[in-house]
Amino acid sequence: MTKKVNMLYNINDRQRIGTRIRDLRQKRNISTYQLEKLTGIQASNITQIEKGRYSTGLDILAKIAAALGCDLDFVENEKAEP
């Protein structure tokens, strides 16, 4: 495991999920406003999710995964990335 992955497992689940979403979004050069247009989720809510301040349901995670071109298991599985 890389140092970055180890760091992700030392923080709570909401933060880990949010960090994963932010990393994938930035890797694809998508702004929170662009992700808002792709998902219908307000950019301010996306920011709160990325900071680990909001718990998200599967429906929200599924929308984000689809917009990022990932499978729903993108949160746990780096191999889920296209």
N, C-alpha and C positions, 0 to 999 in steps of 0.2 A: 504494500500500500504506500502511496506517496504521502509526503508530509501534509499536503493540502487535504487529502481525503481523511487522514487521521484527525486533522483539526475539525473537520465537519462532524465527526462522530463525538466530539467532546462538548458540543453545544446542544441545546434542546431541539426537539424535532421541528418545531415551527421555524426556528432560525436555520436549521439545516436545509429544510425544504426551500425557504426563501432564498438562501444563498445559492442553492442549486438553480433555481429559476433565474436569478439575476445573472449568474455565470453563463447560463445557456443563452439568455437574451443578449447579453453583451457580446458573446462569441459570435452571434449572428448579426451584430450591429443593428439591433432593433431597439428603438427608444421605448420608454414606457407609454408614450402617446401612440406610437405605432402599434404596440401590443394592445392598447385599449381599442383601437379600431379593428384589430383582428379578432378580439375576444368579446368585446362589449363590456369589459370590466374597466371601470374608471381607473385612469392612470394613478390617481392618489391611492386607490385601494391596492393596485399592483405594488406600489412602493411600500405600503404597509405590510403586504404579504412578504415581500423580499426582505424586509427588516425583521420579520418574525413576530410582528405585532398582531397579525390576524391569523386565526385558524381557518383553513379552507376545507371545503367539502370536495368530494370526488368530482362533482360537476364542474367546479371552478378549475381544479387541477386538469381535468380532461380538456377544457377549453384552452388552457395555457399550453398544454402538451401539444394539442393539434396546431396551434398557432406557431409553436416553435418547431414543428415538424418532428416531434418525438412521440414515442409510445408513452402511455400513462405511467409506466414504471421508470420514467426518466429520473424520478426523485432518488431512487435507490441504485439504479443501474446505469453507469456511464456508457455501457455498451448499447443502451437503448437509443442513443443518439444516432441520427442518420449519417 
